[in-house]
Amino acid sequence: MRRLLPALLLLLLPAGPASAGLRAVYGSSEESRTLIVEIADDGDARIAESGDESYGLMIGGHFYVVSRQDGAWMAARIGDVAAAIDRVMPPIFGDALTHGGPARPVAQLHVEQRGERIVGGRKGMVWSVSGIAGAANGKPAEYVMSGDDDLKPVGRVLEQFMHASIIPGAPLLGSAAAELIEETRAIFALGTPLDVGGRFQLRYVEKADLGGDRFALPVVPATVDQLVAAMPRPPAGQ
């Protein structure tokens, strides 16, 4: 009986906190691919496209890209990737990724509110955004943005994911890459995207039990020096 008593007491104790989290699933109206954002209860996050073994991790407020190269995992903080590009080219990004506060003025960007809409079970404000760099025919893009507090971590991860998609194009985009980052910052200040110009929309949001290993880097991230050393150099005379 004395041996059974401790076990019975353990059964009566309240259970420890579950590994709770949030999963937001976005889909494209034109493709079958989905974009999955997972938020851990401590704020760390993971974002990945279906069918792609590369993914992004937000750890301690820093965003990392993780991919496989030549059969091995590689990870890098996007701020370090931008710093490496600025070393091998005339500086492009400066502090565009690190400065706090609102976006710096983007002269051509014009934002106009156009009512409300429900997407993926969430209500958001509809915004018409014109003057976006590279927009087809200069036509305004329509964004549906949510102000829900529980989706704000999703918005932060999506914004960093967008930055990560812009940075590798810097050698071709030049200074326009930093301008695109500022435009992204200005748009995400409106809220968390529910619908981005009809290109992808929120399908659903659900609570999820997410293991901590999903938010751990598989390797030590590359340093700025290592990234610089791995970058191709233009041929001499160019």
N, C-alpha and C positions, 0 to 999 in steps of 0.2 A: 504493500500500500504506500509506503514511504517513497518507493521508486516511481510509482505512478503519479503521485501528487504534483511534482514539477512539470510533468508532461501535460497534465490537465490544466495547470495554471497557464501554461503557454498557449493553450487553445482558447483561453478566456481573454488573453491580451488582445488589444486592437491590432489589426494587421498593419504592417509598415506601408509607407507610401508606394503606390504603383508607379511603374515607369510610364507615366501618362505623357501624351504628346498630341500633336495636331498634324493632320495630313490634308493638304489641299491639292486637288487634281485638276489640271487644265488640259483642254483638248483643242485641236485645230479643226476648223470646219472643212478644211481642204485635204488634210492628211490624217492618217490613223494614229499618228504618234501622239503621245501624251507627255506632259511635263508635270512631274510630281515633286511637291515641296513638303518636306517633313520637318517639323519643329519639335525639338525635345523640350521637356519641362524646364530645363535650365537655360533655354534660349539658343542653344546650339542648333544648327540646321543643316539639312542636306537637300540638294536639288539635282534632279537628273531627268533626262529624256528617256522614254522607253526605247529599248533597242540599242542604247549607247552605253558602253561600259564606262565612259568618262562621266564625271560628276563634279559638283561643287560642294564645298563644305564651308559653313560659317562657324568658326570656333573663336570664342572670346571676342567677338566683334570683328574678326578678320576673315576675309573670304579667300579661300584657296581653290585652285583648279586641280583636279586629280585625273590622271589619264595613264594609259599604258603605252609605252614606247619601246619597241623592240622586245616585247615580252616582259618588260619590267615596269613596275609602277613608278610614276613620277608625280610630284606635287610641287606647287609653287603658290605663294601668296600673290594676288593680282597686283598689289602695290609694288612688289619686288619686280614683277614682270615689266610694269610701266617704268620703273627706275632703270632697269637694264636697257630698255629701248632708248631711254633718254641718254644713256651713256654712249651708245653706238651710233646715234643719230643726233642731229640738232635737236635740243630739248623740245618735247611736245607737251608732256603732261604737267610738268611742274608739280604743284600741289592740288591739281584738279581732283584727285582721288581722296585727299586727306583733309582738305579744308572743311571746317564745320560751318553750320548755318545754312541759309538758303543758297540756291544756285546763284552764280554770278549772272548779271544781265545777259540775256540772249536776245539780240536786237530784233530778229525776225519772228520770234515766237509769240503767237497770239492765242489766248485761251478764252473760251466763251462757254458759259454753262447752258446746257440744253435740257433740263428736266431730270427725271429719274427713270431708272429701269432696274428690273430684277434679273439677275444672272446667277445661275447655279444656286438658287435659293437665297441669295443675298441681294439686298437693295443697295444700289449705288447711284451716284450722281453722274450724269452724262456730260462730257466735256468735248467741245470741238476745239482741236488744236491745229493751228496752221502755222506755216513758216518753218516746219521741221526740215532740217538739212537732209537732202537726198530724197525727199518725198516725191512720189511719182506725180508729175504734172503740177506740182505745187498744191495739190488738193488737200483740204483739211483732213486730218485723221480723227476718228471718234473714239474716245476712251470712256469706259464706265469704271468709276473708281469708288471704292468703299472706304468709309471712315470707321468701320468696326474695329474696336480695340484688339480683339482676338486675332484679327488678320494683319495687324501692323507688323508682326515678325515676318509674315509671309511676304509683305511688300518690301521689307528691307532686304530679304534674300533675293527676291526677283530683281531689285535694283542692282545689286552687286553682280548678279548673273548677267544682266544687260551690259554692265561695265566690262565684265570678263569677255563678252563677245565683241566688244568694240576694240579693246586694246590690241589684239593681234593684227588688226588692220591698219595700225598706225603708220607702218612704212609706206602704205599707199595713200592713206588719208591725210597724213601730215597734221597740221594744226587743227583740221576739222575733227580729228579724233577727240581732242579735249573739248571742243564745242559740243560734240554729241553727248559727252558725259555730262556737261552742264545742262543740256536739254533734257536728258534723262532725269537728272536730279530735280529739275523744275516740274516735270510731269509727275514724278512719284511724290512730290510734295502735295499733290492733290488727293492722294490716298493709295490704297492697294488696288491694283488692276483686277477688275472682274472680266473685262472684255477689252482687248487691245486691237482697235481698228478692224474687228472682225477676223483677225488672223488667229487668235486663240482666245478661248473663253474659259472661265471657271466652270467646271462640271459639278464638283461637290466638295464639301469640307466635312471631315469626320474626325472624331477622337480616335487615337491609335496608341497601342502599347509599342513603344519604340526602344529597342535595345541600345545601350550606350555605345556598342561597337560600331553602329552605323554612323556615328559622328566622330570617329577617330581616324586620324590620318594614317594611311598604310605605310608611309615612309617619312623620313625627315624631309621637310621642304627644302628645295634648292635655294641657295643663297643668291644674292644679286650677282656676285662674281661668277658663280657657276652658270647662271643664266646668260651672262654676257659671253662667257667662253663658248657656250653652245650655240650662240646665234650666228647665222651665216653672215659673212661680210661681202659687200658689193665688190665686183671685180675692180682691180686697180685702174685708176683713171676715170672712174664714174662717181 
